[in-house]
Amino acid sequence: MTKPMGVNWIGLYTMIRREAQRMARIPIQAFVAPWISALLFIFIFGYIVGGRIATIGGHKYLEFVLPGILMMNIVNAAFIQSSTAIYFSRFIKFVEELLVSPLSYVEMIFGALSVVVLRSTVTGIGILFMGMAFGVTHMHSWPMFVFWVVSVSTIFGLLGLIVGLWSKSFEQLNMPVVFFLTPLSMVGGVFNTLSMLPGWLKYLALANPFFYFINGIRGAMIGFDEAPPELGVGLTLALMASLSVVVWRMYATGYGLRE
């Protein structure tokens, strides 16, 4: 079927509304669960442990860890939203209706990512309010904060689409979270500065993309940077562009869509 020229606003809106309604039907899974997880991290690691640490990087410990906790939950929300949405669309054969609709591949991808960014943003806002309750929510630069939320949500939304198209089972769908996302985010500088690590671990941390995501949003919130902000922004944009090409190619060739 030949895709129409121009943007199909009605089709795009319908796709976004459907995914947003699906997300709204599972508020506990979509929002309450990550908020509870974040609250536990804030209370245990920030409030209890932080009460025994004077400052870190010139800031209260809870002020320091809050941006990392927020970024961890944004990453998980974005990846889970996109990977499960595309996987279940394949599982219930809804994706076949999407493929014959008058939507271009770019519109399909954009529609999926729009809901990803929405879920991540709502998750992040909830964590900001939790931080306010503890008196540790600060904002050094709103534009950079918005950039990091949207860009990182997009990156892991795209990664989720790749995994969702590749997965043949629920086990494969969850493997990246268990073996990659959680471990890499934990060692990405959520609870410590780079200077607190032994020499060899510093180099390992600098090779971890999560370090730049967490460092970026921490700089946006409390103005503390351990790496040049331009480096993190450049890496993020490069990852976004590369993953966008990969996802578009998978859609164009029908990988995981036409079985």
LINSULJO-V451607 format. One line per field, one symbol per residue. phi: phi as a letter, one per 30 degrees, with the letter a starting at -180 (. if undefined). Layout:
# LINSULJO-V451607
phi = ???
This chain:
# LINSULJO-V451607
phi = .ddddidddddddddddddddddddbddddbdedddeddddddddddddddccdbbiibeeddddedddddeddddddddeddddddddddciddddddcddbddddddddddddedddddddddddddddddcibdbbdadedddedddddededdddddddddddcaddddcedddcbddddddccjdcbddddddedddddddccededddddddddcbicbcbeeddddddddddddddddddeddddcidiccc
